[in-house]
Amino acid sequence: MTEQDLFEVVCRHIQEVLPDVEVERIQLDHNMRELGANSIDRMDVVIGVQDELGIGVPSEALSKVHNLRSLVTVLQVHL
């Protein structure tokens, strides 16, 4: 799965959790907090993405995520 494919999965889950966020606002270099996501929203997105991809990412790896690009990278490593 490419970085772009993973980014599209993440975007889809962000839009499910934060339906008021326009897709154009979602950029790889943004973090979910900048999009208005609180900690529960962020976990909902991450859990939804992991469930869809059938993977589990350790909390330690997720703690190093600081923007959507790093989230995509961590997901790609665990595929």
N, C-alpha and C positions, 0 to 999 in steps of 0.2 A: 504494500500500500504506500503510495507516495505521500509526501508532505502535504500536497494540495488536497488529496483525498481525505487525509486525517483532519486537515483544517476545515473542510466542508462538513465533516461529522461533528466537529466541535461547534461550528457555527450553527448547525441545525439544533443542537442541544441548547446553545445559548438562547436562540430564538424561542425555544419551547419554554424555557425557564423565565426569560425576560422578553415577553412578546412585544413590548414597546420599543425595543432597540431595533433600529433600521439596519438591515444587512450591510449597508454601505459603511456603517460606523465600526463594524467588526474588522479589525486589522491585526495582523500577526504581532505587531509590536505593541499592542494595547494589552492591558490586563483586564480581567473581568470587573475589578473594582471600578475602573474608569468608565465602564459601561453601566454602572449602577448596581452591580451584583453585591449582595451582602455575603457573609461567610456561608450561610445555608444555601443560597443560590449557587455559589461556586461549587460547593460539594455536590449539589444536585446535578450540575453540569458534568462534573468529573465522574460521578457514579454512573450517570446515564451513558456517557461515552464508553466507559469501561464495560458496562453491561452489553452495549451494542457490539463492541469489538470482541467480547468474550475474553477479556484480559483482566488481570489484577495488577495494579501498580502499587508497590510498597509506599507507605506514608513517608518514609525517608526521602524517596525520590520525588514525591509530590511537594515536599517542603522546599525543594530547590527551584520550583516553578515560580517565575516572576512575571511572565507575560504569556500570551498565547503561543508564541513561537517556541518557548521552552516547554510548554505543555505538550505541543505537537511532537517535539523531539523526545520527551520522556515516553509518550505513548508509542512512538515508533520503535524505541529501544525494547519495549516490553511486548511487542506484537509477536 
